[in-house]
């Protein structure tokens, strides 16, 4: 999953559109450069919806999940 965020400046709708475009550019790069199957990559633009947890709000993250899963594996003890 490729997720993108923006800072709080600017219009909310434009920031959402910008983050969607950023995520798609990263997706295209991964498919062309590393020959990753496009069907395996999901994208999500989150605009200003940045629960930053101390991270920069204007960023792109690439999250890798096991094939066939909808999210990260959780460990239980």
C-alpha positions, 0 to 999 in steps of 0.5 A: 500500500502506498499512502500519501499525506500533506501538511495542513496548509492549503485547501482540503480538497486540493490537498486530498487530490494532491496526495492521491496523485503522489501515491499514484506516481510512487505506484507507477515508479514501483511497477516500472522500476522494480517490475512489481505487479500493478494489481498488487499495489493499492494507493491511498491519498489521505490529504490532511488526515495525518495522525502524524505520531511525530512524523512529518505530515507531508510524506509518502509511505510504502507499506508492505503486507504479506500477499493475500492479506489486507494489512500487517500481520499482528503478533500474539504471544 
